[in-house]
Amino acid sequence: MLIASAAPSAALDLSWLNNTGYVNCLRNSHTVVMTYPPAQRAAMDDKLRRACNRGYFPNHPGYQY
């Protein structure tokens, strides 16, 4: 039996959700990716996610570009 903790997980950082520009960038990039053929979606999703990271977290260590 698993017992859930009432305390929030320290490893779960959701502060990026407050960055509405970044969230909109990710949402829009996902919309664009869905127009590509299935074989190309993963590569385009990664490319556009990295573009959002570069735009909203420049020179930020720990983020994938």
C-alpha positions in Angstrom: 0.0 0.0 0.0 1.3 3.4 -1.0 0.8 6.4 1.3 0.7 9.8 -0.3 2.5 12.7 1.4 0.6 15.9 2.1 3.8 17.9 1.5 4.5 19.0 -2.1 7.4 17.3 -3.8 10.6 19.4 -3.8 11.6 18.0 -7.2 8.4 19.1 -8.9 9.1 22.7 -10.0 6.1 24.2 -11.7 7.3 27.9 -11.6 7.6 27.9 -15.4 3.8 27.8 -15.7 3.7 31.4 -14.5 5.7 32.4 -17.6 2.7 32.9 -19.9 4.8 33.8 -22.9 6.8 30.6 -22.7 3.6 28.5 -22.1 2.0 30.1 -25.2 5.1 29.5 -27.2 5.0 25.8 -26.3 1.2 25.6 -27.0 1.6 27.3 -30.4 4.6 25.1 -31.3 2.6 22.0 -30.5 -0.2 23.2 -32.8 2.3 23.7 -35.6 3.8 20.3 -35.0 0.5 18.6 -35.4 0.3 19.8 -39.0 3.4 17.7 -39.9 3.4 14.0 -40.9 3.6 11.6 -38.0 7.2 10.6 -38.9 8.4 14.2 -38.6 6.5 15.2 -35.5 9.1 14.2 -32.9 11.9 16.0 -34.5 9.9 19.1 -35.1 8.5 19.1 -31.6 12.0 18.9 -30.2 13.2 21.7 -32.6 10.4 24.1 -31.7 10.6 23.3 -27.9 14.3 24.2 -28.0 13.4 27.4 -29.9 11.0 28.3 -27.1 13.7 27.6 -24.5 16.2 29.8 -26.3 13.6 32.6 -26.6 12.4 32.6 -23.0 15.4 31.2 -21.0 18.5 32.7 -22.8 21.8 31.7 -21.2 20.0 29.8 -18.5 22.0 26.8 -17.4 20.1 23.6 -17.0 17.7 24.1 -19.9 18.2 22.2 -23.1 18.8 24.3 -26.2 
